[in-house]
Amino acid sequence: MQTGEYRGDEMKRKNALHRRSLLASLIVLVMLSPGCLSLVTSREMMEGMRAEYEVYNRQSTEGWAYTFDTQNTQSAQYTNQTDVPIDSTVSEFEILFDATFPWSDTVNDTFPGVQDLVDVRYAEASLWRPGEYPSGTPFWTERTTSNYEQTRFRYVNEASSPFEAGDWQLTIDAQGIGIETPVDILDVYDSFTVYVTVTRPCVHFEEVHEDGECTDLILLE
């Protein structure tokens, strides 16, 4: 390689690094700026980089998958809760729920109503709007004392009824047993799964982000 070519490549590399550092600083400035200034700055920055950024959807998931392991017939309780951040840019969210209570269907078929009456093994999952938990009314809730086939509940953010912005709460209250027996087919391991997957737009800046990285659009508004 000739000296002139080397110097040219080195200059291009330094310029690229300088632009990346500048853009990173701008993004941080936008995120720390007051609302109106942040919105104006982010729009100007994105307008000036039309060919250097793209917007695509990113999914984030909150929730649990849990299997009871008591090794006796005395049931154990599991409770938990977590925040699910929702903002105006969220396009939709999906709730996945299932539960397994071995032999519960047989008990219900043989002795109708007994399982519901005893209420020893159950799973109750709920999603609450901001400020509603625990004394308000849940946005979504499912409760089961028997096997519950995996089901997905999809909700779309519509202009006529937009999602309330803020931290929603996902909660679970469950009780079950987990017993290993000498005969595998008689093993009893109660379990449940509940997840909320939120879809929101994020912005990928070519000169700032690595592959797969992006900044949530709400942070640039």
Secondary structure, DSSP 4 states (H G I P E B T S, - for coil): --HHHHHHHHHHHHHHHHHHHHHHHHHHHHHHS-HHHHHHHHHHHHHTTGGGEEEEEEEEEEEEEEE---SSSS-EEEEEEEEEEE-TT--EEEEEEEEE-TTHHHHHHHSTTHHHHH--SEEEEEEE-TTTTTTS--SEEEEESS-EEEEEEEEE-BTTBPPPPEEEEEEEEEEE-EE--SSGGG-EE-EEEEEEEEEEEEEEETTTPPTT--EEGGGG-
